[in-house]
Structure formats: structure tokens, C-alpha cells
């Protein structure tokens, strides 16, 4: 097994980040994104955008392969406002995990956890005291992932236009004092499955 690591992205990672995004959108999220959304996915344009957006972008690697990525930074007002537009009192000290995606073929290997822990540490270092993220309402895997880190829905939802089809997202929030802990499997321990 290759060594897994999280590091800041460079512009050279843009094509690999784009490939992970495309793979997640066409496999793990295929049930709630419209089919036409990925048909118009312009790899070159998306990669160009990622190459310019490396501030706050982290990549998870296994060996030399980019297995996933996360983008985190200060939370803009539109990501913090409630249904009537009111901002929380701590709005200036909230960080946003804007996206965290891991290629399905690299799933269940700790890459998502390492990305979230590293993003949370970067947000803390920048002065944030808590974090928020948005996940598709119909994505139980992402919701369960964040729940294991203590991030829970705060009751705020939004509906985005995903290529002419509504996509409901729920806002999750939680602590930034996270630690990565590997959960050994029965195979790791050499035990038979019961």
C-alpha cells in the first residue's frame, strides 16, 4: 500500500482534481445530479478554474495519485445566513469547507478524514472557531461522514439550480478541533468476519 498524505494543491494538480470531481459527479452523485450536467462538463475549463483556485485547496494523495480534494476558507455571508438572511453572531469566525470529494475508487481508505482534519486545522489557524459545509440532502454517505466528525445539520436548507433540476442541500456545522483516527477493519486485525 502506498503512503497516504494531504498537502496543499499546486496549479499542476488541477487536471487530477478535475478528474476526481468528474468521477464523483458521474458515479456517487449520479442519482441526484441531472444527467445533462456532466455531459457539458468541460474538463479543460474546470481544470483552468482549479489551477487559479489553489488558495485553500488541499489534495489527498496515495503515492503519486490524487485521491481526493477539499477547498476551505472563511465562510461568506451567503453560506452563513439563515432563511431570513440573518447572520449568526460569530459570522466573522466561521470557516467553510466549500467542497470535499474523494474518488469512489479510493473511498474507505481515510482520505476524506485526513482532508477534513487538515482543512479544519487550516481554518483554526486562520482564526475560525467552527466550521460549516453544504451537502446534498439526498447524499447519506456525506452526511454520515460529517456526523462521525461531530458535524450536524443546523436546520438550514437551500435549493440550487443543478442544470435545470433543483438540488436541495443541507447545511452542517461542527467543531474544528478534529483528530484523524484510523478505524481498523477485521481484515486489518486478521480476524474473521462474524
N, C-alpha and C positions, 0 to 999 in steps of 0.2 A: 504494500500500500504506500502511495506517495504521501509526502508531508502536506498537511492542510495548513493554510495560513490566510490571514486577512491583511491586506495592505492598501494604502491609498492608490487610487487609479491614476493612470497617466493617459495622455491622449492616444497612446499606442494600444490601449485596452478597448477602445471604442468599438471595434468590429466584434470582439468577443462579448462585450456587454450587449450589443445589439442582437447577437445570436441567442444569448440567454433570454432576452426579452421576447424575441420572436417565438422561441420554443415554449416558453411559459404561456404566452398568449394563444398558441395553436394547440396546446395539449391540456395543461392543467386548468386553463381558463376557458377552454373551448365551449363549455356549457353555458356560460353567461356573457360571452362577447359575441357580437354578430359575426357570422362567417365572412362577410364582406370586409370587415375591419382589417383582417390580416392579408386579404388579397391585395389591398392597396398599400401594404407595408413596404416602404421604400428603404431598404437596408442602407443604402448609401446616405440618404438624408438623415436617417436616425443615427447612424454612426457619426456623421458630421456633428450632429447636435450633442451626442455624448462626448465627443472629443473636446467640445467647448465647455462642457459642464462638469469638469473633473473636480472642482472645488466641493468637498463634502462627499465625493463619490468613493466608495470602497469596493474592492473586489475580493471575493473569496477564491482561493486557488487550491487546487490539489495537484501537486507537482507543478508543471508549467501550464496547466489548463485552468481557465477561468470557469468556476463552477456556479458563481452567483455574484450578485452585487447589491449594494444598498446606497441610497442617497439620503443624507441627513443634514439638517441645518436649522437655523431659527425658524419657528413656526410663523408664517404670515397670518395676518388678521383673519383672512377669509377661511383659514383652516381651524381657527380657534373660536370664531363667533358661534353663538347658539342660534336657534331658529329665528329669533327676532333681531339678530345682529349684535347682541351684547357680548362684550369680551370679558373673559374672566379677569379677576384682579391680578393674577400672576402672568398675564399675557406676555410680558417682556422677558420672562424667564422660562418659556416653554419651547422645547425643541420638537422638530417634526422629522419623523422617518418617512420621507416622501415616497419611497419605494424600497422594497426588499424582495428580490426574486432569486430563486435558486433553480437551476435547470433540473427538471424531474429526474433525469438520469443520474444526477449527483445528490438526490434527496436522501434524507435519513442518515446523513454522514456527519452532521453537526455544522455544516456550512452556514445555515440560517442562524443558528445560535451564536456562532462566532461573529457573524456580521452584526447581529443586534447588539451583542455585548460591546463590540468595538465602536459601533455608532453611538451607543449610549454613553460610553466613556468620552467620546469626542464632544458630544452635546454637553456633558457635565463640565468638561474642560473649558467650554465656551460660555459657561455660566448658567446653563439650563438646570432647572430643578426637577422637571418632569418632562415626559415625552408624550406625543400623540402620533397616531397614524390613521390612515383610512384604508379599509379593506372591503372588497365586495361582500355584500350581505350574504350572498349565496356561496361563499368560499369557506366551508367549515374547517379546512386544513389550516388556512392562515389564521382564522380566529382561534383555533386550538393552540397553534404555535405561540401566538402572543399571550394567550391565557396562561400558558406554562411559565411565562416571564412575569406574570402578575399584571398584565395589561388587559383591562376590561372595557366593554362598551360603556360610554358615558351618557347614552340616550340620544345622541345627535346623529342624524342620518342626512344624507344628501343624495340627489339623483343627478347623474351625469348623462350627457348625450354620448353614447358609445356608437358612433356610426349610424345614427338614426334610431337606435334602440336604447331605452332607458337602462341605466346601470345604477342600482342603489348601493351606496356604500355606508358603512357604519364607522363612526369614529371610536377608536380605542385609545385609552390613555393609561399610563403607568409609570413606575419608577425608573430611574436611570442608574441606580446602584445595582447593576447586574453582574453576575459571575457566570462564566461558562463552566458547566459540569457535564462531562460525558456520562451518558446513561449506558452502562454495559448491557449488551444483549445476552441471551442464553448462549449464543454461539461464541461470543467473546469470552464467556466464563467456562466454556467447554461443558455446559450442562445440557441434558436432553430437554426438549420442549415437552411440557406436560399437557 
